[in-house]
Amino acid sequence: MLFEQMKTIKEKVEFLLVNYPLLRDDDFRLISNYFAFLMKDKMDNMSAKDFLQLFSEGKLPHTESIRRCRQKLQEENIKLRGKNYTERKDAGDKTSKLINDL
């Protein structure tokens, strides 16, 4: 299925994680590529100002939604995890424990 035909953010993020392993450990790259794929027909004729206008008007997916989909997909599917998954998970667990101990 082509990126443009996918309906949900989760489907699109999964496509990117499967096909571009480099994006598994870098949310900035993942989000940048998500927008590049989403707007590939418009990117050549769009200024940064136009992009920011769309973004600020909420006409593009929220970056946090993209990040959360990546996180959930990697939690559920070991094959989509990057090299830094375990380190990130351990750091999050330590933070949760510190907060709970307060």
N, C-alpha and C positions, 0 to 999 in steps of 0.2 A: 504494500500500500504506500502511496506517495504521501509525503509530509502534509501537503495541502488538503488531502482527503481525510486526514485524521481529525476527529472531532474534539477530543479532550486534550488538555494540557498533559495529562499523564501518558497518553498514547504517544504524543510528540516527544516528550522527555525520554520515554523508553526507546523510541526510535534512535534518538541521538546517542544515548548511552550504549546501545547495542552496536551501532555503526561507527562510533567515534570514541573508542576507549579513553583517549586523552581527556575527554570531558568529564570522566567519572570522578576525578579528584579536584576539579577546579570549577566552582560555581560561577565565577565571572566568565570563564570561557563557555560554559554551558549556556548561560543566559544570553551571552553575545551571539552564539551560534543559533540559539532558539529564535532570536529576533531576526537574524540574517536569513534563516530558512523561511520564517513566517512572512517576511517582507521582500523576498528575493526579487520579485518582479518590480518592486517600487524603489529598491535601494539605490539604483544607479541615478535616479532622477530626484532623490530626496536629500534635502540638506539636513544637517544635524539639528537645526532649528525646527524643521518639520517633524523630525523624529521625536524630539523632546516635546513638541506640542501634542502629538498623539499620545505620548506616554503620560504627560501631565493631565490630559483629559480623560485618562482611564480607558483609552481605546485599545490598549495593548495589555496582555496578561501581566499581572503583578509578579515582580521578580521573586517575591517570597513564595508564591504558589509554585513556581518552577522549582525553586530550591526544595520545598517540602515534597514535591512529587519525586524528585531525585532521591531524597532521603528515604521515603517510603519504599520506592522501588528497590533500592539497595538493601533495605532491611529485609524485604521479602524474597529477593533473588540474589543469591551469592555470586552468580556469574556477572552481575552488573556492578559489583563492588570494585572500587579502585584500590590502589596500593595503600592509600591513607585511611581507608574505612575503619580499620581496627583502632588506629590512633585516635581518630575523631570520636569513635564510640566510647573508648576508654576515658577520654578527656571529659566527655559529657556525663558519663557515669560518676566520675570523681566530683564534678561540680554538683550534681544532684545530691550526692552523699553529703558534701559539705553543707549544702543548704538545709538538708533534712536534719543534720546534726545541730544546727543553730537553735 
